[in-house]
Amino acid sequence: MLTLIAFLFALTLLIAVHEYGHYRMAVAFNVPVLVFSIGFGKTIYRWRPKKPRAGQNTEFVIGMLPLGGFIQMLDSREANVAPELLPLAFDQRSVKVRVAIVAAGPLANLLLAGALFSCLAWWGQPQALPILASPTPASWAAQAGLTGAERVLSVQLDGQESQEVTSFQKLLASTVDAEMANVAMVWTLQRADSSKTFELEVPSPGELQRPNLSDSGSGLGYWTVLGMRGPLSPPIIGRLEEDGAAKLAGLQTGDRVVRVDGRPVVDAQQLRDWIRAEPASLDSQKSGEKSGEQNGQQLWEIERQGQFLNLSVYPKSSTLQSQGQGAPFRRIGAVVGAQPATEWLQLGLIEGLAQGFGKVLQIGQMTVNLIGKMITGDASSKHLSGPLTIAEQAGQSAQLGWAPYLTYLALISVSLGLLNLLPLPMLDGGHLMYYLWESLTGKPVSVAWQRGLQKVGLALLIFIMSLAFFNDLTRLFN
């Protein structure tokens, strides 16, 4: 129920903001708005303001299906217009006025996202510290000497002024900026066991062999190609399965793993790697569970309430597929890793605004980049998400609290704004393309062409929506 309520509220709010952008700009240019509707289908409620705006007598409508909205303006192409009102009709206004009204909807969504991100920055949130997890074995980061637990103090992009890094999120943002500009970085770091700092030059994406985004839908971006893996997570055991190897070995929730087979454990990511390594052979599986487990014995040293204990752990070979290749891997039947270390970060007025709208710009650049790669075939179409995934994320974020839910609203608002700017007929971006043509040629797109393009646009939208819905169902059943 919470998922449904959170999803419907988000959808209604974002659609209302979008349509209000169109409405408010039309009112500003004195274009009469006849209907302002949120939702389609049977009307639930309708009203007119007792004191309408000058030149306006808008009917506000709430429909039963909150899957969209629209505003209906005075337009001589749709109905007969009284001669005295004809100069005010939408289709009779200049191209600049029509562009402003059409673009105001997506712009309202982007402004809402920026405002939400800014409010979160002003209020303050716990931010993961910029302490690196252990890198992927044999990756660039590992070969560069990173082992995990290093803290990034500052980042310098290709000769620009060095920027202090106060959170892991800011470190990721700097990495995205470097990826977009295809430039190298210089990190200033400090190891956990030393007060000295050192610099590390991080190559640009163009200097690395970058694989395409994976077909599974999880992208191999610049950060991952470098071999980096999230903020450092302490190697602490969480929830245990009743019949898992961790429970059978005597592990308890809250145990901190210090060593495995004599090797010091840096973080949870490294511990997961060692658990999954050396999967049990098919022969040992066939010969019996006990034999297979003995071949995979690991000696763990753990810390429990200030005391150090040694336990023998036998990770079990899993029947689940590993990375889509069907290879067996081992698991202990427990959550491995605790939350990364965090620090409460609260920004001032100007800093919060800069961060909030900077996020909108960054997300927009990433989205446009991903769409371009999907068009060229460099990224998988499985990145598309439909209503089922959006609804699921709405419920999950609402359960986590108001801050994650507001973050979710901001992200969806950015997506809705950018989606409507796509140059497809039936969307705001398609109308903007019509007006661009009109401004270049001095003539509007003919009715016949508009009808033909609308059919093409509708077919493309149905295809995109069907693909997104198929991806939703695939994720759901997998």
C-alpha positions in Angstrom: 0.0 0.0 0.0 2.8 2.4 0.9 4.4 1.7 -2.6 1.2 2.6 -4.3 0.6 5.7 -2.3 4.1 6.9 -2.7 4.0 6.3 -6.5 0.7 8.0 -7.0 1.7 11.0 -4.9 5.0 11.4 -6.9 3.2 11.0 -10.2 0.5 13.5 -9.4 2.9 16.1 -8.0 5.3 15.9 -10.9 2.6 16.1 -13.5 0.9 19.0 -11.7 4.2 20.9 -11.5 4.8 20.2 -15.2 1.4 21.4 -16.3 1.5 24.4 -14.0 4.7 25.5 -15.8 2.8 25.6 -19.1 -0.2 27.3 -17.3 1.8 29.9 -15.5 3.7 30.9 -18.7 0.5 31.1 -20.7 -1.0 33.4 -18.1 2.1 35.5 -18.1 1.7 36.1 -21.9 -2.1 36.6 -21.5 -3.0 33.5 -23.5 -6.4 32.3 -22.2 -6.3 28.8 -20.6 -9.6 27.0 -20.9 -8.8 23.8 -19.0 -6.1 22.7 -16.6 -6.4 18.9 -16.1 -4.4 16.5 -13.9 -5.2 13.0 -14.9 -7.4 11.5 -17.6 -10.6 9.5 -17.8 -13.7 10.2 -15.7 -13.7 13.5 -13.9 -13.5 13.2 -10.1 -13.7 16.9 -9.3 -13.8 20.2 -11.2 -14.0 23.8 -10.2 -13.4 27.4 -11.3 -11.8 30.1 -9.1 -14.2 32.5 -7.6 -11.9 35.3 -8.5 -10.2 34.3 -11.8 -7.1 36.0 -13.1 -7.7 38.9 -15.5 -8.5 37.5 -19.0 -8.7 33.9 -17.6 -11.7 31.7 -16.7 -9.9 28.4 -16.4 -11.7 25.2 -15.4 -9.5 23.0 -13.2 -10.1 19.2 -13.5 -8.9 16.2 -11.6 -9.3 12.9 -13.6 -9.5 9.4 -12.3 -6.3 8.1 -14.0 -3.2 10.1 -12.8 -1.1 9.1 -15.8 -0.7 12.5 -17.3 -2.2 15.9 -17.6 -2.8 18.8 -20.1 -3.8 22.4 -20.4 -6.1 23.5 -23.2 -5.5 27.0 -24.4 -7.5 29.2 -26.7 -6.6 28.0 -30.2 -8.3 28.8 -33.5 -7.1 25.5 -34.9 -9.3 23.6 -32.4 -12.4 25.7 -32.2 -14.0 28.9 -33.5 -12.6 31.9 -31.7 -14.4 35.3 -31.4 -12.7 38.0 -33.5 -12.0 40.1 -30.5 -10.2 37.2 -28.8 -8.3 36.0 -31.9 -5.1 38.0 -31.2 -4.9 36.2 -27.8 -5.1 32.7 -29.2 -2.1 30.5 -28.8 -1.6 29.7 -32.5 -1.7 33.5 -33.3 1.1 34.4 -31.0 4.7 34.8 -32.0 7.1 31.8 -32.1 9.0 33.1 -29.1 5.8 33.2 -27.0 4.8 29.7 -28.1 8.3 28.4 -27.4 8.3 29.9 -23.9 4.9 28.3 -23.1 5.9 24.9 -24.3 9.3 24.9 -22.7 8.0 26.1 -19.4 6.6 22.6 -18.5 9.9 20.7 -18.6 11.7 23.7 -17.1 9.3 23.6 -14.1 10.3 19.9 -13.5 14.0 20.8 -13.7 13.4 23.8 -11.3 11.5 21.5 -8.9 14.4 19.0 -8.9 16.9 21.7 -8.2 14.8 23.1 -5.4 14.5 19.7 -3.8 18.2 19.0 -4.0 18.9 22.4 -2.6 16.5 21.9 0.3 18.2 18.6 1.1 21.6 20.3 1.1 20.3 23.1 3.4 18.7 20.7 5.8 21.8 18.5 5.9 22.3 14.8 5.4 24.7 12.1 6.5 27.2 11.7 3.7 29.6 8.8 3.3 33.2 9.9 3.9 35.5 9.8 0.8 37.4 6.7 2.0 38.0 4.2 -0.8 37.0 0.6 -0.7 39.5 -2.0 -1.8 39.8 -1.9 -5.6 39.0 -4.7 -8.1 41.9 -7.1 -8.3 44.3 -6.5 -11.3 42.5 -3.2 -12.1 44.2 0.1 -12.8 43.6 1.2 -9.2 45.2 -2.0 -7.8 48.2 -1.6 -10.1 48.5 2.0 -9.1 49.1 0.8 -5.5 45.6 1.5 -3.9 44.7 -1.2 -1.4 41.6 0.4 0.2 41.1 2.6 3.2 42.8 5.6 1.6 40.9 8.9 2.1 40.7 11.3 -0.8 41.4 14.8 0.4 41.1 16.8 -2.8 40.7 16.4 -6.6 42.2 18.5 -9.4 40.8 18.3 -12.9 43.3 18.7 -15.7 45.1 21.8 -14.5 42.1 23.4 -12.8 42.1 24.6 -9.2 42.1 21.8 -6.7 38.8 21.2 -5.0 38.4 19.8 -1.4 36.5 16.5 -1.2 34.2 16.5 1.8 32.1 13.4 0.9 32.1 10.3 -1.2 29.3 11.8 -3.3 31.5 14.8 -4.1 34.3 12.5 -5.2 31.9 10.7 -7.6 30.7 14.0 -8.9 34.3 15.0 -9.7 34.8 11.7 -11.4 31.7 12.2 -13.6 32.9 15.7 -14.5 36.2 14.2 -15.6 34.4 11.5 -17.6 32.2 14.1 -19.4 35.2 16.3 -20.2 37.5 13.3 -20.9 40.3 14.7 -18.8 42.8 13.3 -16.3 42.6 14.0 -12.5 45.1 14.3 -9.7 43.9 13.0 -6.3 45.5 13.9 -3.0 45.1 11.0 -0.6 46.0 9.9 2.9 46.4 6.3 4.0 44.7 5.2 7.2 47.9 4.3 8.9 49.8 7.5 8.0 49.5 11.2 8.5 51.4 11.9 5.3 49.6 12.7 2.0 50.5 11.6 -1.5 49.3 12.4 -5.0 47.9 10.0 -7.6 47.4 10.9 -11.3 44.2 9.3 -12.6 44.2 8.8 -16.4 41.4 10.2 -18.5 38.7 7.8 -19.9 40.4 8.1 -23.3 43.6 6.7 -22.0 41.8 3.6 -20.7 40.3 0.7 -22.6 36.6 1.3 -21.9 34.1 -1.5 -22.4 30.6 -0.8 -23.5 27.9 -0.6 -20.9 27.0 -4.1 -19.9 23.9 -5.9 -21.3 22.7 -6.6 -17.8 21.7 -3.0 -17.4 24.4 -2.1 -14.9 26.8 0.3 -16.5 30.6 0.0 -16.5 31.3 3.7 -16.2 34.7 5.5 -15.8 34.7 4.8 -12.0 34.2 1.1 -12.4 36.7 0.8 -15.3 39.3 2.3 -13.0 38.6 -0.6 -10.6 37.0 1.6 -7.9 34.2 0.1 -5.8 32.2 2.4 -3.6 33.1 3.9 -0.1 34.8 1.7 2.4 32.5 -0.6 4.3 33.8 -2.2 7.5 34.1 -6.1 7.4 31.3 -6.6 9.9 28.9 -9.5 9.8 25.2 -8.6 9.6 22.0 -10.7 9.4 22.7 -14.5 9.1 20.7 -17.2 7.4 19.6 -20.1 9.6 21.2 -22.8 7.4 24.1 -20.7 6.1 27.8 -21.4 6.4 28.3 -18.4 8.7 25.7 -19.6 11.2 27.1 -23.1 11.1 30.7 -21.8 11.7 29.5 -19.9 14.9 29.6 -16.4 13.5 27.3 -13.8 15.0 25.8 -10.5 13.9 28.2 -7.8 14.8 31.4 -9.8 14.5 34.3 -7.9 12.8 36.5 -10.0 10.6 40.2 -9.2 11.2 42.0 -11.9 9.1 41.2 -14.7 6.7 43.9 -17.4 6.5 46.3 -15.0 8.1 45.7 -12.1 5.6 44.5 -8.8 7.1 41.0 -7.8 5.9 40.8 -4.2 4.8 37.1 -3.9 4.2 33.9 -5.8 3.4 34.5 -5.7 -0.4 37.8 -7.6 0.0 36.2 -10.1 2.3 33.4 -10.8 -0.2 36.0 -11.3 -2.9 37.8 -13.9 -0.7 34.6 -15.7 0.2 33.6 -16.0 -3.5 37.1 -17.0 -4.7 38.1 -20.6 -5.5 34.6 -22.0 -6.1 34.1 -25.6 -5.3 34.7 -27.9 -8.2 31.9 -29.9 -9.7 33.6 -33.2 -8.6 33.7 -32.1 -5.0 30.0 -31.1 -5.2 29.1 -34.5 -6.5 31.1 -36.3 -3.9 29.1 -34.8 -1.1 28.6 -31.5 0.6 31.0 -32.4 3.5 33.9 -33.1 1.1 33.2 -30.0 -0.9 33.1 -27.8 2.2 36.4 -29.2 3.6 38.2 -28.4 0.4 37.1 -24.8 0.8 37.9 -24.3 4.5 38.9 -20.8 5.6 40.4 -19.8 9.0 38.8 -16.6 10.1 40.0 -14.4 13.0 37.2 -12.3 14.3 36.7 -9.6 17.0 33.7 -10.0 19.2 33.0 -7.6 22.0 36.7 -6.9 22.5 37.8 -10.6 22.3 39.5 -12.3 19.4 38.4 -15.7 18.2 39.4 -18.1 15.5 36.7 -19.9 13.6 36.7 -22.3 10.6 34.3 -21.2 7.9 33.3 -23.4 5.0 31.7 -21.1 2.2 29.2 -23.1 0.3 29.1 -23.3 -3.5 26.0 -21.4 -4.8 23.7 -22.7 -7.5 23.0 -19.1 -8.5 24.5 -17.8 -11.7 27.6 -15.5 -11.3 27.5 -12.4 -13.4 25.2 -14.1 -15.9 27.8 -16.7 -16.9 26.5 -19.7 -14.9 29.8 -20.2 -13.0 29.4 -21.3 -9.4 30.7 -19.1 -6.6 30.8 -19.4 -2.9 28.7 -17.6 -0.2 28.4 -17.8 3.6 24.7 -17.0 3.9 25.1 -13.7 5.7 25.2 -10.0 5.1 28.8 -9.0 4.8 29.6 -5.3 5.5 28.3 -2.5 7.6 27.3 1.0 6.6 30.2 3.2 5.5 31.4 5.9 7.9 29.4 9.1 7.5 29.5 12.7 8.5 26.6 15.2 8.8 27.0 17.7 5.9 24.9 20.9 5.9 25.4 23.7 3.4 24.7 27.4 3.4 22.3 29.2 1.1 24.6 29.8 -1.9 26.4 26.5 -1.6 23.2 24.6 -1.3 21.8 26.2 -4.4 25.0 25.6 -6.3 25.0 21.9 -5.3 21.3 21.4 -5.9 21.2 22.8 -9.4 24.6 21.4 -10.1 23.2 18.0 -9.5 20.4 18.7 -12.0 23.0 19.7 -14.6 25.1 16.7 -13.9 22.2 14.2 -14.1 21.1 15.9 -17.3 24.5 15.5 -18.9 24.7 11.8 -17.8 21.2 11.2 -19.1 21.9 12.8 -22.5 25.2 10.9 -22.7 23.4 7.6 -22.0 20.6 8.3 -24.5 23.3 9.0 -27.1 25.0 5.8 -26.4 21.8 3.8 -26.5 21.1 5.3 -29.9 24.5 4.4 -31.2 24.4 1.0 -29.7 27.2 1.6 -27.2 24.8 1.2 -24.2 22.1 -1.5 -23.6 18.4 -0.6 -23.9 18.0 -2.5 -20.7 18.8 0.8 -18.9 15.2 1.9 -19.7 12.9 1.6 -16.7 9.1 1.7 -16.8 6.3 2.2 -14.3 6.8 -1.0 -12.3 10.4 -0.1 -11.5 9.5 3.5 -10.7 6.7 2.4 -8.4 9.0 0.0 -6.6 11.7 2.7 -6.1 9.0 5.0 -4.8 8.0 2.5 -2.1 11.5 1.7 -1.2 12.6 5.3 -0.8 9.4 6.2 1.2 10.3 3.4 3.6 13.8 4.8 4.1 12.5 8.2 5.2 11.6 11.6 3.8 15.1 12.5 2.7 15.5 9.5 0.3 11.9 10.0 -0.9 12.6 13.7 -1.8 15.8 12.6 -3.5 13.7 10.1 -5.5 11.2 12.8 -6.4 14.0 15.1 -7.6 15.5 12.3 -9.8 12.2 11.5 -11.4 11.5 15.2 -11.9 14.7 15.5 -13.8 13.9 12.5 -15.9 10.4 13.8 -16.7 11.7 17.1 -17.7 14.4 15.7 -20.0 12.0 13.1 -21.4 9.6 15.8 -22.5 12.4 17.7 -24.2 13.2 14.8 -26.5 12.5 15.9 -30.1 9.7 13.5 -30.6 6.2 14.5 -31.9 3.6 14.2 -29.1 6.2 15.5 -26.6 7.1 19.1 -25.8 10.4 18.7 -27.6 8.6 17.8 -30.8 6.6 21.0 -30.7 9.8 23.0 -30.1 11.3 21.4 -33.2 8.2 22.6 -35.1 8.8 26.1 -33.9 12.5 25.9 -34.8 11.5 25.0 -38.3 9.0 27.8 -38.4 11.6 30.3 -37.2 14.1 29.2 -39.8 11.8 29.0 -42.8 9.2 31.6 -41.8 6.4 29.1 -42.4 4.8 26.7 -39.9 4.9 23.0 -40.4 1.9 22.0 -42.5 -1.0 20.2 -40.9 -0.4 17.1 -43.1 3.2 16.9 -42.0 2.2 17.4 -38.3 -0.3 14.5 -38.6 2.2 12.2 -40.2 4.9 13.1 -37.7 2.5 12.6 -34.8 1.8 9.0 -36.0 5.5 8.3 -36.2 6.0 9.9 -32.8 3.2 7.9 -31.3 4.6 4.7 -32.7 8.1 5.5 -31.2 6.6 6.3 -27.8 4.6 3.1 -27.8 7.8 1.2 -28.7 9.8 2.9 -26.0 7.1 2.4 -23.3 6.7 -1.3 -24.3 10.5 -1.8 -24.1 10.6 -0.2 -20.7 7.7 -2.3 -19.5 9.3 -5.4 -20.8 12.5 -4.5 -18.9 10.4 -4.0 -15.8 8.9 -7.5 -16.1 12.3 -9.0 -16.8 13.8 -7.5 -13.7 10.7 -8.5 -11.7 10.8 -12.2 -12.7 14.6 -12.4 -12.4 
